[in-house]
């Protein structure tokens, strides 16, 4: 049940990103749900490999380069998913920044309820 809640809240976070970041658009809630699912799968599979490959620059930037990786992945999803558009990499970076904040808050709130 908690996984479904995280998925739905993640879709809401994507919807908010599309609402507040110019240059990012989502066609429907179904697209937002698909995005949240794919974002979770990418975060579980591809992102750890990318973070490991960019470890030296991540250490130099104190982990901030992870935002660039997230921006790239968001930009990539914008090119793959029909109904999700990201105009430029700058928009993807800003969207990834807001998405990271929103997902951090969501995870913090849900983890507080587990205790």
N, C-alpha and C positions, 0 to 999 in steps of 0.2 A: 504494500500500500504506500509506503514511504517513497518508493522508487517512482510510482505514478505521480505522486505529489511533486517530487523534484522535477519530473519531466514536464508537468503542466506549468509549474512555476518558471522553469527554464524557457518554455515557449512564451510565457508572458514577458520574460526578460528580453527575448528577441523582439517581441512586439513593441516594447518600450524603446529599445534601441532604434527600431525603424521609425518610431514616432519622433524621437528627440534628435537623432543624428541626420542632418541633411545628406542626401546622396545614398541613403540606405532605405530600401523599400521592400515590404512584404505584401504579397497579394492577398493572403487569407490566413485564417487561423490554422488551417490544415498545413499550410506551408511552414508556419511557425512551429507546429508540432514536429514536422519532419526535420526542420533545422535543429531543434532541440535534441532529437534522437541522434542525428548525425554528429552534432557537436559532442555529445557524450561518447559516441563510438570513436570519433577521432581523438578526443581527449584521452581515451583509454588505450588506444593502439598507436596512432601515428605521433602524437605530440611528445610522448616520452622519448621516442627515438630522436626527434628533432631537437629536443632540449639537450639530450646527451651529445649530439653532434655539435651543438653550439655552446657547449659547456664553457670553453675558455672565454668567449665574449660575454656569456651570462655572468661569469665570475667577475669580470672587469666592470660590468654595468650593474652589479649587485642584483641580478635577476630581472632587471628592467627589459632586457632583450626579449624576454618571454612575451611581452606585449607586442613586439614586432612579429614574433612567430604567430601569436593569436590573430593579429591583423592580417597576416598572409593567409592563414587558414580561413578566416572569414571572407577575405577577398576571393579565395579559391572557391568556396561554397557559393558565392555570388555568381560565379561563372558556370557552376554545375547545376544548381537547383533552379528549376523553372518556377517563377513567381517570387524569386528573391534576387534583388539587384543591389549591387554595390558599385557606385560610379567610379571611384578612384581608390588608390591605396590609402590615402589620407583619411577618407571616409571609413574605410575598413579599420584603420588603426584607431580612430576615435570610437567607432562602434565596439571594437574589442576592448578598449579601455572601459567604456560604460558597461559592457557585458561582464567584464571581470569584476567590477564593483558590485553590480546587481547579483551576480552568482555568488560572490563572497558573502553578501548579506543574507541571501537565501540559505546558503549552507550553514552560516553561523546561527540563524534562527532555528533551522531544523535540527541542528546538532545540539542546541540548547534544550530543545524539547525532549531529546533522547535521554538526557541526564536526569 
